[in-house]
Amino acid sequence: MAGVEQIKVEAGEMGMRLDRWFKTHFPGLGFGHLQKLLRSGQIRVDGGRAKADTRVEPGQMIRIPPLGVDQKGAGPLTAKTMRNQDDGDVLSQMLLYEDPKVFVFNKPAGLAVQGGSGVVRHVDDMLEAWRSSKGEKPRLVHRLDRDTSGVLVVARTRLAAMKLAEAFRGRDAKKTYWALVKGVPKKREDKISTWLIKEPTPDGDRVRVAQHGEKGADHAVSYYRILEQAGQTMSWLEMEPHTGRTHQLRVHAAHIGCPIIGDPKYFEADTNWDFPGGVQNRLHLHARRIRIPHPDKGVIDVTAPMPPHMRQSWNLIGFDEASGGEDN
């Protein structure tokens, strides 16, 4: 950018935090740099000073000073669009939040977190590109399924990794997912409590609901509530896993008769159910938000924009993303 610009907030960005708006439009802009520009008043909203947590509204004009980074132009990051990009550039586009101890990324659907059979590129390997000046590689502290998009927390130091991993084990982290499911659950909100067991298959691990006391079974608890529904055909669920078992939300959604749209392992529709026109047959499960104690003090609270295939489905169905109730 050669000089100051004014960019209008679009209708689909209503209620978005200003720091997340910048991550959407200028993914290469670091959080620390953004904070300096806000404190000095170089970034303004409708002519007035603003903070990182300011919520923007459609039609507002955001003053953009010279940033030294390119504006996002090639479209949303996906496993396909990142194919020929350097690992460091991809991580910059994924970045939602950073401080001296923590990175939080918005992982695209289709990108594996760790290596495995048939995995050519994964986040753990890409983090090599962001080793610190002391040679320390950022560390994974939790996982997401390959086809699940959304918030992924990464520690920048060994001590931060220990504290964050402890928070996940102690269930001090609150993880919120959005899912598009077949049908409508019988209750508007409920707790799902089962025993789950993981079994190897030729197509990879598969999880099933088990009996209490069955060898190798682990207890799993999830909570859900309906945010919107399209008649009796599909529902938008907010889901929260209390435990962290493999494929837990996917199995629990199927267990209550409402499998997640596009789930290749657990979606088994009857012959009378037609896949909605225009909705892609891809997993519609997104790690929307995470709240976790910071390794030093305070709380990390980060929300990730939906992936393109889910946003397309929301638009086709007529769901209002802004009604997700994220301030709770």
Wavefront OBJ file of the C-alpha trace (Angstrom):
o trace
v 0.000 0.000 0.000
v 1.394 3.371 -1.020
v -0.704 5.597 1.260
v -3.710 5.860 3.534
v -6.864 4.009 2.429
v -10.467 3.919 3.591
v -12.208 0.532 3.460
v -15.954 0.112 4.010
v -17.207 -2.643 6.347
v -19.363 -5.125 4.421
v -22.753 -6.472 5.521
v -21.336 -9.933 6.204
v -18.810 -8.451 8.657
v -21.403 -7.080 11.096
v -20.313 -7.491 14.703
v -16.790 -8.661 13.835
v -14.040 -7.577 16.219
v -11.680 -5.052 14.654
v -8.593 -7.235 15.188
v -10.334 -10.139 13.443
v -11.416 -7.826 10.634
v -7.751 -6.977 10.066
v -6.770 -10.659 10.149
v -9.352 -11.313 7.438
v -8.221 -8.447 5.193
v -4.510 -8.257 6.078
v -3.430 -11.737 7.268
v 0.243 -10.753 7.250
v -0.245 -7.971 9.832
v 1.080 -9.038 13.228
v -1.017 -8.474 16.352
v 1.693 -6.362 18.017
v 1.952 -4.086 14.977
v -1.833 -3.703 14.898
v -1.893 -2.729 18.587
v 0.740 -0.019 18.019
v -1.246 1.446 15.125
v -4.414 1.470 17.228
v -2.713 3.067 20.254
v -1.217 5.808 18.083
v -4.562 6.518 16.410
v -3.326 5.690 12.920
v -6.174 3.192 12.521
v -9.603 4.766 12.985
v -13.241 3.751 12.561
v -15.500 6.470 11.142
v -12.822 8.988 12.115
v -12.674 7.946 15.765
v -10.094 6.004 17.744
v -10.790 2.313 18.239
v -9.516 -0.716 20.118
v -8.771 -4.280 19.054
v -12.077 -5.500 20.528
v -14.202 -2.785 18.891
v -17.127 -4.361 17.015
v -17.539 -3.051 13.478
v -20.834 -2.366 11.716
v -21.778 -2.432 8.006
v -21.081 0.858 6.247
v -18.425 2.058 8.686
v -15.188 3.322 7.143
v -11.909 2.003 8.491
v -8.820 4.153 8.036
v -5.865 2.033 6.929
v -2.381 3.600 7.143
v 0.566 2.134 5.209
v 1.012 -1.332 6.754
v 3.904 -2.847 4.850
v 1.855 -5.991 4.132
v -0.366 -6.937 1.227
v -4.134 -6.910 1.423
v -5.703 -10.334 1.070
v -6.741 -10.719 -2.550
v -6.587 -14.281 -3.809
v -9.574 -15.481 -1.820
v -9.884 -17.567 1.343
v -7.164 -19.949 2.404
v -7.972 -23.601 1.759
v -5.917 -26.761 1.454
v -6.106 -26.234 -2.316
v -5.186 -22.538 -2.496
v -2.210 -22.946 -0.145
v -0.687 -25.758 -2.232
v 2.088 -23.696 -3.833
v 2.679 -21.260 -0.974
v 5.622 -21.317 1.417
v 4.930 -22.674 4.906
v 5.693 -19.331 6.539
v 3.263 -17.490 4.251
v 0.515 -20.031 4.927
v 1.015 -19.735 8.691
v 0.782 -15.927 8.375
v -2.554 -16.251 6.556
v -3.840 -18.681 9.175
v -2.797 -16.532 12.137
v -5.635 -15.125 14.279
v -3.734 -14.136 17.440
v -0.168 -13.914 18.664
v 1.778 -12.806 21.716
v 5.226 -13.764 23.051
v 3.925 -17.101 24.369
v 1.085 -18.203 22.078
v -0.050 -18.438 18.474
v -3.685 -19.164 17.564
v -4.365 -20.248 13.986
v -7.480 -20.790 11.886
v -6.692 -24.198 10.400
v -8.265 -24.790 6.973
v -10.381 -27.893 6.418
v -8.274 -30.546 4.704
v -4.967 -29.612 6.351
v -3.700 -32.244 8.802
v -2.350 -31.147 12.178
v 0.218 -33.951 12.352
v 1.756 -36.439 9.938
v 0.325 -39.864 9.156
v -0.401 -42.264 6.345
v -0.775 -40.363 3.069
v -0.174 -36.966 4.719
v 2.216 -34.828 2.680
v 1.818 -31.490 4.492
v 0.778 -30.812 8.069
v 0.852 -28.008 10.638
v 3.465 -29.611 12.899
v 5.945 -29.767 10.034
v 5.057 -26.245 8.822
v 5.908 -24.824 12.255
v 9.571 -25.474 11.468
v 9.383 -22.270 9.401
v 8.643 -20.273 12.545
v 11.473 -21.393 14.817
v 12.480 -18.575 17.153
v 15.845 -16.792 17.083
v 16.884 -19.245 19.819
v 16.012 -22.186 17.572
v 12.843 -23.132 19.498
v 10.060 -24.594 17.375
v 6.432 -23.751 18.287
v 4.645 -26.712 19.872
v 1.199 -28.219 19.327
v -0.867 -28.480 22.514
v -4.098 -29.965 21.116
v -5.449 -31.414 17.868
v -8.173 -31.001 15.265
v -9.299 -33.651 12.782
v -7.926 -33.123 9.293
v -11.320 -32.170 7.826
v -12.325 -29.996 10.810
v -11.485 -26.312 10.437
v -10.983 -23.676 13.068
v -9.037 -22.491 16.102
v -5.771 -24.282 16.801
v -3.620 -23.180 19.759
v 0.165 -23.461 19.479
v 2.709 -22.686 22.221
v 5.789 -20.638 21.377
v 7.895 -21.860 24.323
v 8.376 -25.098 26.258
v 6.944 -23.638 29.474
v 3.901 -22.229 27.673
v 3.306 -25.649 26.111
v 3.334 -27.302 29.537
v 0.840 -24.825 30.986
v -1.505 -24.914 27.979
v -1.434 -28.735 27.835
v -2.289 -28.794 31.535
v -5.253 -26.475 30.901
v -6.549 -28.809 28.180
v -6.097 -31.895 30.379
v -7.760 -30.155 33.325
v -10.665 -29.097 31.083
v -10.080 -25.429 31.810
v -10.321 -24.739 28.075
v -13.790 -24.034 26.717
v -14.052 -25.102 23.075
v -17.070 -24.115 20.996
v -17.808 -25.762 17.648
v -20.354 -25.037 14.951
v -21.862 -27.931 13.026
v -24.451 -28.353 10.290
v -26.331 -31.573 10.914
v -29.032 -33.639 9.262
v -32.465 -33.319 10.856
v -33.351 -31.644 14.148
v -32.502 -32.991 17.621
v -35.492 -33.814 19.815
v -34.373 -31.319 22.474
v -33.338 -27.714 21.838
v -30.288 -28.254 24.013
v -28.975 -31.258 25.879
v -26.055 -33.185 27.292
v -24.786 -36.279 25.457
v -23.022 -38.803 27.681
v -21.728 -42.115 26.285
v -18.807 -44.476 26.338
v -16.680 -44.489 23.191
v -14.196 -46.972 21.834
v -11.718 -46.446 18.984
v -11.144 -49.291 16.565
v -8.728 -49.530 13.606
v -10.227 -50.111 10.150
v -8.720 -50.248 6.618
v -9.907 -46.623 6.195
v -8.359 -45.395 9.438
v -9.573 -45.277 13.018
v -13.319 -45.375 13.583
v -15.087 -44.681 16.869
v -18.290 -46.300 18.072
v -20.542 -45.978 21.095
v -19.654 -48.718 23.589
v -21.175 -50.270 26.683
v -20.125 -49.113 30.132
v -17.325 -51.386 31.256
v -16.355 -52.498 27.766
v -12.600 -52.949 27.522
v -10.853 -49.929 26.052
v -13.919 -47.655 26.265
v -13.627 -44.045 27.496
v -16.373 -41.854 28.900
v -17.275 -38.884 26.686
v -19.529 -35.910 27.422
v -20.691 -33.243 24.958
v -23.219 -30.422 25.124
v -25.201 -28.914 22.270
v -27.861 -26.325 21.534
v -29.755 -25.515 18.357
v -28.945 -22.069 16.973
v -31.113 -22.250 13.840
v -32.898 -24.871 11.770
v -34.088 -25.257 8.194
v -37.479 -26.857 8.673
v -36.906 -30.458 9.722
v -34.140 -30.974 7.152
v -31.042 -29.519 8.797
v -29.905 -27.767 11.976
v -27.092 -25.455 12.957
v -25.726 -26.696 16.269
v -23.367 -25.104 18.730
v -21.453 -27.978 20.332
v -19.070 -28.070 23.274
v -16.976 -31.141 24.115
v -16.455 -31.513 27.870
v -14.040 -34.369 27.232
v -11.626 -34.650 24.320
v -12.055 -38.065 22.708
v -11.233 -38.860 19.093
v -14.128 -37.922 16.743
v -16.247 -37.229 19.841
v -18.581 -34.571 18.411
v -18.966 -36.437 15.124
v -19.946 -39.668 16.872
v -22.219 -37.916 19.370
v -24.060 -36.046 16.610
v -24.684 -39.341 14.807
v -25.690 -40.973 18.107
v -28.615 -38.546 18.561
v -29.734 -39.194 14.984
v -28.324 -35.982 13.535
v -25.010 -36.788 11.814
v -22.848 -33.898 10.644
v -23.314 -33.005 6.977
v -20.467 -34.299 4.825
v -18.962 -36.578 7.487
v -17.362 -39.440 5.502
v -17.222 -41.792 8.498
v -20.420 -41.266 10.474
v -23.022 -39.825 8.086
v -25.432 -42.581 7.064
v -28.554 -41.054 5.524
v -31.589 -43.093 4.589
v -32.625 -43.449 0.958
v -35.361 -40.821 1.334
v -32.913 -38.047 2.257
v -31.526 -35.930 -0.582
v -28.301 -33.994 -0.205
v -29.259 -30.282 -0.427
v -28.455 -28.647 -3.756
v -25.440 -26.354 -3.605
v -24.250 -27.680 -0.225
v -20.833 -29.291 -0.649
v -20.365 -32.865 0.522
v -17.594 -31.887 2.931
v -17.440 -32.065 6.719
v -19.414 -29.164 8.184
v -17.662 -28.993 11.568
v -15.778 -25.866 12.612
v -13.882 -25.100 15.828
v -15.422 -21.650 16.162
v -14.052 -20.320 19.441
v -11.651 -21.157 22.235
v -11.295 -19.668 25.692
v -8.296 -20.879 27.670
v -6.166 -19.492 30.531
v -3.093 -17.696 29.210
v 0.223 -19.289 30.281
v 1.132 -16.051 32.114
v -2.118 -14.338 33.127
v -5.575 -13.582 31.832
v -7.554 -15.525 29.259
v -7.055 -16.156 25.548
v -10.409 -15.780 23.762
v -10.257 -16.238 19.991
v -12.941 -16.798 17.347
v -12.261 -18.199 13.867
v -14.206 -17.243 10.713
v -15.997 -20.143 9.023
v -14.359 -21.942 6.095
v -15.625 -21.123 2.580
v -17.685 -24.315 2.130
v -19.581 -23.722 5.390
v -20.140 -20.020 4.678
v -21.520 -21.027 1.283
v -23.936 -23.447 2.960
v -25.045 -20.810 5.486
v -25.791 -18.407 2.619
v -27.697 -21.036 0.623
v -29.790 -22.130 3.602
v -30.347 -18.591 4.859
v -28.735 -18.929 8.285
v -27.559 -15.651 9.845
v -23.977 -16.083 11.031
v -24.325 -13.057 13.306
v -26.965 -14.892 15.382
v -24.327 -17.301 16.741
v -24.376 -15.645 20.147
v -20.598 -15.472 20.618
v -20.619 -12.944 23.414
v -21.937 -15.486 25.921
l 1 2 3 4 5 6 7 8 9 10 11 12 13 14 15 16 17 18 19 20 21 22 23 24 25 26 27 28 29 30 31 32 33 34 35 36 37 38 39 40 41 42 43 44 45 46 47 48 49 50 51 52 53 54 55 56 57 58 59 60 61 62 63 64 65 66 67 68 69 70 71 72 73 74 75 76 77 78 79 80 81 82 83 84 85 86 87 88 89 90 91 92 93 94 95 96 97 98 99 100 101 102 103 104 105 106 107 108 109 110 111 112 113 114 115 116 117 118 119 120 121 122 123 124 125 126 127 128 129 130 131 132 133 134 135 136 137 138 139 140 141 142 143 144 145 146 147 148 149 150 151 152 153 154 155 156 157 158 159 160 161 162 163 164 165 166 167 168 169 170 171 172 173 174 175 176 177 178 179 180 181 182 183 184 185 186 187 188 189 190 191 192 193 194 195 196 197 198 199 200 201 202 203 204 205 206 207 208 209 210 211 212 213 214 215 216 217 218 219 220 221 222 223 224 225 226 227 228 229 230 231 232 233 234 235 236 237 238 239 240 241 242 243 244 245 246 247 248 249 250 251 252 253 254 255 256 257 258 259 260 261 262 263 264 265 266 267 268 269 270 271 272 273 274 275 276 277 278 279 280 281 282 283 284 285 286 287 288 289 290 291 292 293 294 295 296 297 298 299 300 301 302 303 304 305 306 307 308 309 310 311 312 313 314 315 316 317 318 319 320 321 322 323 324 325 326 327 328
